[in-house]
Amino acid sequence: MRVGIVGAGLAGCECAMALARADVDVTLFEMKPTTFSPAHTSENLAELVCSNSFRSDDPLSAVGLLKLEMAEAGSLVMDAARHTAIPAGKALAVDRDLFSAEITARITAQPRIRLDRREIQSLDDPALAGLDAVVLAAGPLASDALAADLARAIGQQSLYFYDAIAPIVDAASVDYDVAFFASRYEEGEGDYLNCPMDEDGYRRFVADLLAADKVQPREFEKELHFEGCLPIEAMAQRGEMTLAFGPLKPVGLTDPRTGRRPFAVIQLRPENAARTAYNMVGFQTKLTYPEQQRVFRTIPGLAHAEFLRLGSIHRNTFVEAPKTLSPSLELLARPGVFLAGQITGVEGYVESAACGLWLGLSLVARLHGRELPPPPPESALGALLSHLRTDAKHFQPSNVNFGLSPELPGRNKKASRKALYASRAREAWTAWKNQYLDEPGRLPRG
Ligand code: FAD
């Protein structure tokens, strides 16, 4: 049995190691050092292109739980990260050079993995012929030729080249004495949650947006702003009233507390059927994360907002997973070709590695004629994978967060919710792991 994996990033290396540990032969194709994406610079594998942080290690956070689950499933990335960790408070951060060197050493020392340094430009590349499965793990900056070929295979409209992500707010943290439910021009309770602003508040908000610190786009990202995903602050820069006539327009809305139309309205759209999370409509932004929290908490109704995800805009190649992938991450249009990592629509280092690990485990089972069901959606990995099957109108990548998990039963105090999500996730994951994984990296049982 031989599997070909395109891209030796976080997902590709994780997937390769999961397969190799279960005695599956792997050819791992990596285009570096012949060709580098605009963000990659090192010859080593699993390069961290920006921050050196794997985010929170708090076992009460979704990403902390995901890391625990990965470690228990034999994650190469988590193990290498622990070996090369540097002090970072409650976060797991690594020395990026040591981390990539460690992964490269482990991959090249694994006898079942053959590293082939070349660019794969097409799904029909002769190097991929005759393999039992092909995994595309070419990441958010997959090479142009490969991305174009993938677009041909799945349909141009199903492959995206950038993220314009608006923040997501935990529904339990909204002040419902201020925000009100209504859809434009509709009587009674509507689908949207509306945060009303008076004129002074609006003008202060626009001034705050303009003054806030922003992340500077990299050279290759500058063209994004011309592609129709204007950041909210760039729109505000066009004139003080631009937002009030654009995404913050109040037409068709009456504040039930005043009986009048507000001067401006920030609309929040439910992110899931259980309405546990709300998306801030039109708020894609390049504000830094701390500035987003500061400025957006000045919005009436959001003073104590907990952000499940913050906004961003960046170059990102990803497929419309719910329409193009099967639950086992196989391309519906090309059976035998699987996707892993950020290109599936998960977001972030940890999530991409987790996705690669899951695909590796699931392919091992498949190659042995068995089916590995995904972990339950209450677990962190299960919640992340369930995002790829959401029925959203506008599918957008997501990092792991409790908003992706099924709602907690009953009404719970805000202070206890994280602990409840976390203990439920640990229970669900442990039951799944005990049933399906025998020892880290080798599976399935039976
Ligand atoms: P990658 O890690 O990008 O790996 C893909 C690999 O495939 C690369 O080695 C590439 O050279 C190779 N490849 C591409 N095309 C081909 C081809 N045709 N043939 C052969 N090889 C190919 N996430 C965070 O958590 N924190 C951050 O701070 C952060 N900052 C980011 C900044 C930028 C500019 C970008 C673009 C992304 C950032 N991300 C960040 C997201 C992060 O890059 C991804 O989550 C993660 O690296 C994705 O892992 P991956 O394995 O899917 O892809």
Residues whose N, C-alpha, C, O or C-beta is under 5 A from the ligand:
A	BS01	FAD	V6 G7 A8 G9 L10 A11 G12 F29 E30 M31 K32 A39 E47 V49 C50 S51 S53 R118 E119 I120 Q121 A137 A138 G139 P140 L141 A142 S143 L146 R315 A340 G341 Q342 I343 E347 G348 Y349 V350 S352
